[in-house]
Amino acid sequence: FRIATTSILSVSAMTKDDCPPFLGHDYAFLSIESIGRCTYLMLASQEERDIWLTTISKLLTDRVVYGSESSSLPPEATNSKLLDVDSPAHEFMHDSSMWDCRKRRIYNCGTFSFRSDRTNNDSNNPTVLAQRALEKAVQTMSDESISSRRYFLKLVSSFKTIQIKSLESEHHKLAFFLNLYHTMVLHAYLILGPPSTSLRFISLFKDVAYQVGDDIMSLAELEHCILRSQMSLPSSFLSRFVIPKSHYSCHLQISDYRINFALNCGSISTPAQVLVYSPDKLDGQLDDATRLALVETTSYQHGGRDVVITLPKVCQWYEQDFGKPDEAVALLEPYFREEVRERLQSCWQSEINAFDMSRIWIRYEDFSFACRALTLREHQHLWNGRYVRGSANSLPTNRVFLYELNGSVSS
């Protein structure tokens, strides 16, 4: 085992409260911090630790000490390319000896947790931590400073000590896991870069994992075994052999078709923005995410009496989440752009309160596995998901067509 001295950001003696407990032994510990992780040395005595501390500190004085909280970063130290990382795989990924990782590599390995933090504060509140982590992940993608990236890598290490059981409701769990999912996506793209092919995409989502509380989960497991655990399997038969079959006690107990649109892997076929989800705003935010996805991807063609609608590929992959074709159109229509909705009005049969599907053709947009980084979208409360029945001269009656816009009713 070795550490390149050029990759060290700082070295410090660990306090007694931070050290692992060894009853009957007076070991001393040293923390050596690099950009991707902390390495801990256990020494026989404080005197031996101080010798190591003095020696390493002297080495660091011969060059610029990057990332120290007590010193400002020089301009030439803001680009991460100046860091000499001895082994990128070892620096940013962890093959744990505590877990059966299989092919998964743990990415939130910036610091080690010797004790579970059971204090009741924002630092170990799962909801607050996931929100902060996603905000910082988005910022870090565009901020190349070493201090920013090191802060993010240390922050996501805190997921190892949280108590998932403390999440109060399914709304809290859904908001937490959506924010965690997008944080992991951006973390993977920060370290490895966005995938550009389907094979690399599948490999990345199966390999990238976090330790969360008392378990580890890959991106694929988080999506299919936790967030989509109560939802349909992919319609493609072969896909069912690719998705993981792991079981997690923390999996969601609810099924909501809007989760399909809230999950954003960063593909150029999906919106470039994600929301930071909050339990008290979750319903409106899920509507906002659904509307954003459908407004950007749904298109139509009108020829004669027929209407051809092109929907996102996810609507085909998980078609059972949306029901039969007429049910899917009725379910998603309120989220479409106004011109699409107007075209669909000509196909509405008021006598049976349903669409005439003999005049509506559904196609699905091709999905691209080329991905890019995501940015944050602020929830503007313009779309709160509360539909009201009503009638207007230009709209059919006896169906849900109107939605509340900033407290007022608008078509």
N, C-alpha and C positions, 0 to 999 in steps of 0.2 A: 504494500500500500504506500502511495506517495502523494504529496501535494506540491504542485509547482509554486514556488515562492512568489512568482509573478502573478499568480491568480488570487493571492490572499488580499482581502480587503482590510481585515482587522483581526487582532488577537486579544483575548481578555481572559482574566481569571473568573471562573464561575462562582457565584455566591452559594452558600449552603442550601438556600431554598431552591435553587435551580438545579442542583446536583441530584443524581439518582440516589435513593436511600440505600446505604450499606450498613446495616446494624453491626456495631462492634468494630467497625473499621473506619479509619480516618483518612480516606483517600481524598486526593485533590484533583480538580478537573480544570481543563483548559479548553476554551472554545476558539476555534480557528474558523473565521468566516470568509467564504468566497462568494461569488455572485449567486451561485446556484444552491449552495447548502452550507450548513455548519458542520464541521468535523470536531469531535470531542475526544480529547486525550485524557485518559485516567492515569494518574501518577501516584506513586506510593506515599508522597508527603507534600506538604505545602512548599518546603524548601526546594524539592525537585521541580515542582510546578513553576516556581518563581524563576528558576534557572532557564527553563524552556521559554517562559514569558519574556524574559530579558533578551534571550538570544534571538527569538523571532522578531521582537520589537526592534531590535537593532538592525536586522535585515531590512525591515520596512522603512526605516529612516533613510535608507540609501535611494529610495525612489518615492514617487508620489503615493500617498496612502489614499486609495479610492474609497468612496462611500462612507467614510467615517462621519458619524453624526456630530462630532465635535469639531470637524473642519469642513470648510466649503470645498466643493469639487472644482478643480481648475477647469478652464474651458477645454483643454486638450483631453480631459478625462471624461467628457460627456458621451463619447461614442463607444459603444460596447465592443467595437472591433479592436480597441486598444488592449482589451483584457486577453491574457494568455490563459486559455482554458486547457488544462492538460488532457482531459478526456470529456468531451461534451456529453456522451451517454452517461458517464458516471456523475458528471456535475449536475445535470438537470433531471435525471431519471433514476429511479431506485428499484432494484430487484430485491424485494424484502425477503428476509429469512424468517419473518414472523408469520407471513401469509402464504397461501398457495396461489402465487401470482400467475401461474401458467405463463402465457405470453404477455400478460399485462405488465406495464411498468408504471410505478407510482411517480407522479409528477409533483405533488405537493410535498416535497421532501426537503424544503429549505431549512427547516429546523426539526430537531427531534423533540418529542414530548416524553419526558420522564414521569410526569404525573398528570392525571386528568384534572382539568380546571373545573370545579363544580361551583364556583362563585357565580352569583346572579348579576351579571353586568353585560354591557353591549359587546365586550370583547369575545364572549363565548355564547352570545345569543345567536342561534343559527340563522334566523331571519335577517338580522342586522348584518351579520358577517357576510352572508351571501350577497346582499345588496352592495355592501362596500367592495367586495371582491370583484363583482362584475363592473362596477364603475371604474375601479382601478385597472382592471384588465383592458377595458376600452382605452383608457388614457395611456397605458403602457405601450399599446400597439403603435402609438404615434410619438411617444416620448422615448428617445434612445438613451437617456441618461442612465447611468449605472445605478444611481441611488433610487430612481423610480422603479426600475425593474427588480432591484433587490428588495425593495419594500413590498412589491406585489408578491414575490416568491415567498417571503416570510409570512405575509398576510394569509395566503392560502394554506400555509402549514397549520393554521389555527383550526381548520376543519377537522383535524385529527382528534381534537379534544372536545368537540361539541357533543351534546346529548340530543340525538334526533328525536327521542321520545318526548322531549320538552315541547315539541311543536304541538300547538293546542288543537288544531283542526285539520281537515283535509285541505282547506284553503291555505293554511299556513304551510303545509307540506308541499302543495303544488307550487306556490310562490317560491319557496326555498329551492326546490329541485329544478325549476325552470332557470332561476338565476345561477344555480350551480352548473347546470348543463352549459349555458352560454359562457360562463367563466372557464370551464374546462376546454371548450372549443377554442377560445381565444388563447388560452395558455398553450395548447398544442400548436397553434399557428405561430405563436411567438417563438417557440423553440424549434419547430420543424419546418415552418412555412406552410401555407395553405396547400392542400392536395390539388392536383390537376387532372388526375385520372381516377377511374372507378376503383381500380385495384388498390391504389394508394389511399383512397378515401376509406375503403372498407378496412384496410389494415390499420390505419390511424385510429379509427373509431373503436376497433377491438383492442388496441394496445394501450391507448392513453387511459390512465386510471388515477383516481384519487383515493386516499384513505379518508373516510368520512366517519367520525365516531369510531365504532368498533368493527368496521367492515371496510372493504375496498370494492370499488365499482368502476368499470370502464365506461366510456361514453356510450357504447352500444348497450351495456347493461342498464345504465341510468335511463336511457330512452325507452328500451323495450321491456325491461323487467320491473321498472319502478314507475315511470311516468305513464307508460302505455300498458301497464299490467292488466287493466280491466277493459282494454280496447281490442279491436280486431287485429288479427295477424295479417301480414301482407297478402294481397291477392295472388301474387306470383308464387307458384308452388316452390320453386327453387330457393326463393328468399327465406323460406321457413327453415332451411338447413343452415343459413348463414347467421341468423339472429341468435343471440345467446339464450340459454334456458335457465339461467341462474334464478334462485329465489331469494328475495329480500323481505324481511318482516316489516320493513318500513314502506313497502310499496303502496301506491295510491289505491284507495278503495272506490274511486269514482271514475266515471267515463264521461268525457266531454269532447265532442268533435272539434272544438276550437283549439284543443291542445295540438292538433295536427298543424295548425298555422302558427301557434306560439313557438313551437320548436323551430329554431333556425340554425342550420348547420353552416351557414356562410356561403352556400352555393350561389352562383350568379343567377340562378333561377328563382331565388327567394329574395325578399326585401333586404336591403343593405342595413336596416336598422332593427334593433331589439329594444324592448322595454325592460326597465328594472322593476320587477313585479313586487307588489306589496299586498299582503293579505286583505287589507281593508279596501283596496281598490281593484281587487283581482277580477271581478266579473266585468267591469268596464274595460279593464286592460286587455282581457281576452277578446272582447269584442273589437277593440282597437287593433289588436294584432291580426285578427281575422279579416277585418275590413282592409287593413294595409296590404295583406297578402293578396286578397282577391282583387282589389282595385288595381294593383300593379301587374297582375298576371292574367286576369280574365279578359278575354276579348270576344267579339261576336262578328258574325257575318249575316246579312239579311238578304235573302233572295226569294222574291215572290212572297208566299205566305209562310215560308220556313225561316227559322232562326237557328244558326249554328253557334254554339257557345264553346269556347276553349277554356278549360279549367286547369288549375295546377295539377301536376302529376300526382301529388299526394292524395288527391281526391279519387284517383284510380287505384293507387296502391292500397289504400285503406277504405275502399268503397263501402264496406259494411258499417263503418262509423257514420255514414251519411244516409243510409237507407236505400230504397229503390230510386231509380232515376228521377221520378216525379217528386219524391220526398226530398231528394238531395237539392233539386232546383228550388223547391219551395223553402228549404232550410237556408240556403245560401243567398237567395235572391236579394234579401234586404241589405246585404253587404256589397252588392255589385255597384259599379258606377251608374250614375243616373241614366245615361244613354242606353246601357244594357237593360236596365229595369224597364225603361220605356218600351224597348223592343219586345220584351217578354210580355208586356201587358196585352199585346194582340193575341197571345196564345192562352190567355186566362179564360177559363170556363166558369163563369159565376154560378151557373146552375148546379154544378157538382163541386164547386169550391176547390178546383184543382187546375193544374196546367194541362193543356192538350199536348201530350208528349209526342203525338204523331207529327207535330209541326216543329218540335225542338230536337235538334241533333247535338249531342255532347261529344266533344273531342277533348284530348288532354295534351297539354304542353309538354314538349320534350324536356327532360331534366338534365342539367349539366352538372357534372361532378367537379368542375373547376370552381374553386372557392376563393373568397377574399375576406379580409378582416371586416368586422361589424362595427357600427357606430351606435350611439344611444339615441333613442327616440323618446321625447317627453310625452307623457300621457296628457293630452289636452282636454280630456273630458268632452270632446265633441261627439264622441260615439259611446254612449253608455249602455247600449244593449237593451234598453227598455222600450219595447215596441208597443204601440197602442193601436187599437182598431179605430178605423175612421173611414171617411169617404171624401173624395174630391172629384171635381168634374172630369179630371183627366185620368182618374184611377178607378179600377174596379172596386166594388164594395164587398163587404163581408170577408175581408182578409187583412192580414197584417201588412200594411204598406208604409206606415208612418213611423218615424222615430223622433225621439226628443233631442233637440239640438240646443244645448245651453239652457235647458229648462222650457223651451218652447217647442211646439209641434211643427214639423216641417216635412214636406214630401221629398 
